[in-house]
Amino acid sequence: MRLPLISPDDLTDVQKPLYEDMHKGIGSNFNSFKAVAEDGALMGPWNPWLHEPKIGGAIWDLTKVMSMEATLPEEARQVAILVTGAQFDAAYELYAHVAVAESAGMDKDRIATIVAGTRPSDMSEPEAVSYDVAISLASGRKLPRATYDRAVETFGQHGTNELIYLVGLYCLVSVTLNGFAVPVPDEAQ
């Protein structure tokens, strides 16, 4: 871990409102995995975001919109996030969203297959479209027209836009986690 966790007692006046907003959001939307240390310090991507509150605040605002106002089916969202985390081998991202996917009822074998970088053969159409969009974009490739058109057929224009932005957000989250060598909680001690 390249950036120390920031105890709530050590927050600057600029960091405090962002911390409070993130802590509240974590408590209501990200509770399938450990994101807060025993002393109240935020873990995962939230810690790097706190170190740079202007940048981190902007990313957090996008994260809130993408999480709290999501319209895509949850299974499709989790497939896209897992594919993206696997493409970047982002340990904390995979740790967190394996837990989220499991709590949403996704089959453990399907999760393991996606995390291993392979497309499961028994996916629903929304999951398959989500996988195909995410693997293309997270691999740094242009989204093929046929895949884009299939996404629009499956999710509509708004849902397709949301899926593309979701993959982009989790690319940013994964790069943040990898750039700052953010470990899973058991490795943080």
Secondary structure, 3 states (H helix, E strand, C coil): CCCCCCCHHHCCCCHHHHHHHHHHHHHHHCCCCCCECCCCCECCCHHHHHHCHHHHHHHHHHHHHHHHCCCCCHHHHHHHHHHHHHHHCCHHHHHHHHHHHHHCCCCHHHHHHHHCCCCCCCCCHHHHHHHHHHHHHHCCCCCCHHHHHHHHHHHHHHHHHHHHHHHHHHHHHHHHHHHCCCCCHHHHC
